[in-house]
Amino acid sequence: MRQIILDTETTGLEPEQGHRIVELACVELVNRRFTRSNLHRYLNPGRDSDPAALQVHGLTTEFLQDKPKFADIAAEFLEFVRGAELIIHNAPFDVAFLNAELARMGHGAITEYCGNVTDTLRMAKDLHPGKRNSLDALCERYQVDNSKRTLHGALLDAELLGDVFLAMTRGQESLVIDITPQESSTGGIGRTRLPRHLAIVRASEEEAAAHEDQLAKINKASQGGCVWLTLSETEVATVE
């Protein structure tokens, strides 16, 4: 499973008003692990940044004037993200800018090159309704160190978002079943044998109570979406 944590910095808020991307970062995850095979480029937008945007990212026109334009790195970028799932915080914003840059070159939308786009802001709002869900707030909530984040930077923000995303989706790795055949002692490929009898350890009363309390919290946060609570006793026994 290949996922790309993506972030951009821009000259302003509206691609329809001619604002452009000034920084692009892609951080690669494979099977929920950072590979350190990343793509990071500063870009010459051919225009000044709005004062408000400049205060956010600090990338001046002078710094960017000798950097490549988006068209110069487009092929490299599309090849890097091809077929991967994109993980983006406030995805509609970044996707709109990417689509605008690609449209200038006669290319299709970014979703034509990637398998899927996941918006972590939408995920966070579903998990934590009514709470602040900015990247800084999520770093604090999931105990991700963001002390180096004095200005917004696409690469640092993508790396932080990667840690936050893994924390938000913790437990999914346990759902991955390893179906790789095991090599036998004779050099052949065989099945992994399981013991005939497995010990069943029942939860204590305190553990069961804590479990019920946690389910209630999940059900409240998901607005009644905790499926486990909707199962009948027979269904629970079947699942167990």
N, C-alpha and C positions, 0 to 999 in steps of 0.2 A: 504494500500500500504506500503510494508516494503522495505526499502532501507538500504544498508550498505555502509558507507563511509570507504574505505579501504586504508591503506598505509603500506609500508614496508621500512625497512632499510636493507642494504645488505653489504657483505664483498667486493663487487666490482660490475662491470657492466655487466659481462657475465656469466649467469648460465651455458653455455656450457663449460666454463673453470673451473667449479667446485665451483663457488662462491655461497654463501648461504645466507639465510635470518637470520638477527640477531635481528630484532624487527618486530612485527606484531601488527597492531591495527585495530580494527573494531568498528566504531561508528554507532549506530542504529538510523534510522529515521523511524517513523511510521506516515503515513499521513502528511509528511513534518514537523514533530515535533521530536526534540531530546528526546529520552526516558531515557537517562543516563544508559541504559543497554548495556554496551560496553564490548569488549574483547580486552585485551592488554597483550602481552607476550614478554619478552626478551628471546632470544633463543641462545643456544650454537651451533655455526656453525661447530665446530670441526676443525677450521682453523683460521689463522690470517686474519684481514681485510687488504686490500691494503692501503698504506699510504694515498692516496687521499680520499678513502672512510672513513677512520678513522677521517680525518679532517672534513668531513661532519657531521658525527653522533656522534663521540666521544666515541663510545662503545668499550672499550678495551677488549683484550683477557682475561685479569685478571678479569674484571667485569663479563664477560659472562661465565666463566668456570664452575660455579655451577648452571647455568640456564638449563632448560629442552631443549632437542633437538626437532626439528620440529615433528618428529615421535611421541613424547610424548604428543603433544597437537593437533595432526592432527584431531582426532575424535571430540574433543571439537570444533575446528575451523569449520570443515565441518558441524557440527550440527548447529552451530551459524549462518552460512551464507546460509544454505539450503533454496532454494526457493526464496531468496531475490534478488533484483537487486543490483549489485555492482557498486558503484560510485568511480572511480579511476582517479587520475590525471596522465596522460601519462600511460594509462592502459596497453599497450603492454609490458612495462618494468616489472610491478608487476605481471602481468598474467604469463609471461615467467618464473619468479622465482617460483611462486606458482605451476605451472605445473611441473617444474623440481623437486621440493620437493615432490609433490604427485606421480610423476613417480617413484621416488626412492622407494616408498612404494607399487608400483604396482597399484596405483589408477589412475583413468581417469583424464582428464583435469578439471579445476575448473568450466568451463561452464557446465559440466554435473551435477553440484550440485546447480548452481544458475540460476535464471530465465534469467538474462541478464547482460551485462557489459557495462557501459556507461563511455566513456572517456571524462572527463571534459576539457582536453587539446584540444582535437578535437573540442569540443563545443566552447571553448574560441576562437580558431582560426577562426571558422566560424562567430562568433559574432564580433570579433575584428581583422579583417584581417590586417596584416602588423604591428601589435603592439606586445609588449612583453606580453607573457601569462604564465609566471612562476607563482607559487603560491604566491610569494611575490608581483609580479606585479598585480595580480588579487585582492589580499587583499587591495592594495592601491586603485585600480580602484573602488572597491565596498565598500570601507571604513570599512574593517574588521580589527580590531586591531590585529596586529601580532608582537607587541613590545616584547613579551616574546620569540620570535623565534630567539635565538642566534645560536643554532645548529639545524640541522634537527632531529626531533624526530617523530616517527610514530604516536603516540597518539595526540600530539599537532597539527601535520600537518593534520591529519584526521579531527580533530575538526575544524580547520581553513577552510579546504576544504568544510566541511559541511555548514559552514556559507556562503562561496563563492558560492557553488552550489545553495543554496536557493535563494541567491541574483540574480544569473544568470537566474534562472527559475522563478523569482517572477511573479505572475499573474496566474500560473498554478493552484494554490489552488482555484481560482475563477471559474475554469472550472469543479470542482468537484460538482456534484449535490447530495444533501442530499435526499435520497429516503427512509429514515427511516420512517415508518408509525408513525403518531402522535396519542397519546392517547386522547380520547375524555373525556369530563367532566363526562360521565356516566361510565367511566372505560373501554370502548371498544376502538378498534382501528379504526380510521377514516382518512379521507383525510384532509389535510390542505387547508382551503378555501382561495382563492385569491379574492381581491376586484374586482368588476365587471368593474370599470373604473379606469385606471391608468393614472396619470398625466404625460404628456410628456413635458420635459423641453428641449427646443432647445438650441443649443450652440450659443454663441454670435459670432460676426464676428471675434473678437480677438481670441476666443477659437478655432474657425474653422481654422483660419490661423495657429495657433500654432500646431493644429492637423496635418495639411497638411505638415508643416515643419518637424514634428517628423516622419511622414510617409516617407518623402523624405530621412531623415537620415537613417532610418531602411532599406529602399530600397538600398541605397548606400552601407551600411555595409554588407548587405546580397547579394550584387551583383545582384540586380534585383529580389530578392526573396520575396518582400513584396506583398503578395497575394491581399491585400485590394486594392492596386492601379490598379490591373488588372481587378477588377470587373466593370461591366457596371453600369450606373446609375440605371437601372431597378433592377439589382442584388443587389445593395446597398440598395435600397428601400425595397426589399424583406427581406434582412438580418435584416434591422432595424425594 
